[in-house]
Amino acid sequence: MKTSPREASDSLLQHAESRLAPGERIVARLSTDLDWNLHFHAGLVVLTSQRLLHVSLSLVPTRDE
Protein backbone atom coordinates (compact mmCIF):
# COMPACT_ATOMS: atom_id res chain seq x y z
CA MET A 1 0.00 0.00 0.00
CA LYS A 2 1.41 3.37 -1.05
CA THR A 3 1.56 6.26 1.45
CA SER A 4 0.04 9.57 0.38
CA PRO A 5 2.20 12.72 0.68
CA ARG A 6 -0.08 14.00 3.46
CA GLU A 7 0.19 10.75 5.42
CA ALA A 8 3.97 10.73 4.95
CA SER A 9 4.25 14.32 6.19
CA ASP A 10 2.10 13.61 9.25
CA SER A 11 4.02 10.43 10.02
CA LEU A 12 7.40 12.18 9.68
CA LEU A 13 6.31 15.04 11.94
CA GLN A 14 5.04 12.62 14.59
CA HIS A 15 8.33 10.71 14.43
CA ALA A 16 10.34 13.93 14.77
CA GLU A 17 8.21 15.03 17.73
CA SER A 18 8.79 11.67 19.43
CA ARG A 19 12.56 12.30 19.27
CA LEU A 20 12.41 15.68 21.05
CA ALA A 21 14.04 16.07 24.45
CA PRO A 22 12.01 17.46 27.36
CA GLY A 23 11.60 21.21 26.84
CA GLU A 24 12.78 21.05 23.22
CA ARG A 25 10.39 22.56 20.70
CA ILE A 26 10.13 22.68 16.92
CA VAL A 27 10.99 26.11 15.55
CA ALA A 28 10.77 25.37 11.80
CA ARG A 29 10.40 22.42 9.45
CA LEU A 30 11.03 21.69 5.78
CA SER A 31 9.57 18.76 3.85
CA THR A 32 11.99 17.22 1.37
CA ASP A 33 11.43 14.80 -1.49
CA LEU A 34 14.99 13.60 -2.19
CA ASP A 35 17.10 11.23 -0.13
CA TRP A 36 20.92 11.31 0.24
CA ASN A 37 21.26 9.38 -3.03
CA LEU A 38 19.03 11.89 -4.87
CA HIS A 39 16.17 9.40 -5.20
CA PHE A 40 12.62 10.61 -4.66
CA HIS A 41 11.80 9.80 -1.04
CA ALA A 42 9.88 11.72 1.64
CA GLY A 43 11.93 13.37 4.37
CA LEU A 44 11.66 16.13 6.91
CA VAL A 45 14.29 18.56 8.19
CA VAL A 46 13.36 19.98 11.59
CA LEU A 47 15.00 22.92 13.35
CA THR A 48 14.40 22.75 17.09
CA SER A 49 15.30 25.04 19.92
CA GLN A 50 18.39 22.86 20.47
CA ARG A 51 19.39 21.10 17.23
CA LEU A 52 18.75 20.25 13.60
CA LEU A 53 17.10 16.88 12.88
CA HIS A 54 16.46 14.93 9.70
CA VAL A 55 13.90 12.14 9.57
CA SER A 56 13.24 9.94 6.56
CA LEU A 57 10.21 7.85 5.73
CA SER A 58 12.48 4.79 5.62
CA LEU A 59 13.31 5.35 9.31
CA VAL A 60 9.69 5.62 10.46
CA PRO A 61 8.00 2.35 11.49
CA THR A 62 4.83 1.63 9.54
CA ARG A 63 1.53 0.56 11.10
CA ASP A 64 2.13 -2.97 9.82
CA GLU A 65 5.43 -3.37 11.68
C-alpha positions as CSV (number, residue, x, y, z in Angstrom):
1,M,0.0,0.0,0.0
2,K,1.4,3.4,-1.0
3,T,1.6,6.3,1.5
4,S,0.0,9.6,0.4
5,P,2.2,12.7,0.7
6,R,-0.1,14.0,3.5
7,E,0.2,10.7,5.4
8,A,4.0,10.7,4.9
9,S,4.2,14.3,6.2
10,D,2.1,13.6,9.3
11,S,4.0,10.4,10.0
12,L,7.4,12.2,9.7
13,L,6.3,15.0,11.9
14,Q,5.0,12.6,14.6
15,H,8.3,10.7,14.4
16,A,10.3,13.9,14.8
17,E,8.2,15.0,17.7
18,S,8.8,11.7,19.4
19,R,12.6,12.3,19.3
20,L,12.4,15.7,21.0
21,A,14.0,16.1,24.5
22,P,12.0,17.5,27.4
23,G,11.6,21.2,26.8
24,E,12.8,21.0,23.2
25,R,10.4,22.6,20.7
26,I,10.1,22.7,16.9
27,V,11.0,26.1,15.5
28,A,10.8,25.4,11.8
29,R,10.4,22.4,9.4
30,L,11.0,21.7,5.8
31,S,9.6,18.8,3.8
32,T,12.0,17.2,1.4
33,D,11.4,14.8,-1.5
34,L,15.0,13.6,-2.2
35,D,17.1,11.2,-0.1
36,W,20.9,11.3,0.2
37,N,21.3,9.4,-3.0
38,L,19.0,11.9,-4.9
39,H,16.2,9.4,-5.2
40,F,12.6,10.6,-4.7
41,H,11.8,9.8,-1.0
42,A,9.9,11.7,1.6
43,G,11.9,13.4,4.4
44,L,11.7,16.1,6.9
45,V,14.3,18.6,8.2
46,V,13.4,20.0,11.6
47,L,15.0,22.9,13.4
48,T,14.4,22.7,17.1
49,S,15.3,25.0,19.9
50,Q,18.4,22.9,20.5
51,R,19.4,21.1,17.2
52,L,18.8,20.3,13.6
53,L,17.1,16.9,12.9
54,H,16.5,14.9,9.7
55,V,13.9,12.1,9.6
56,S,13.2,9.9,6.6
57,L,10.2,7.9,5.7
58,S,12.5,4.8,5.6
59,L,13.3,5.4,9.3
60,V,9.7,5.6,10.5
61,P,8.0,2.4,11.5
62,T,4.8,1.6,9.5
63,R,1.5,0.6,11.1
64,D,2.1,-3.0,9.8
65,E,5.4,-3.4,11.7
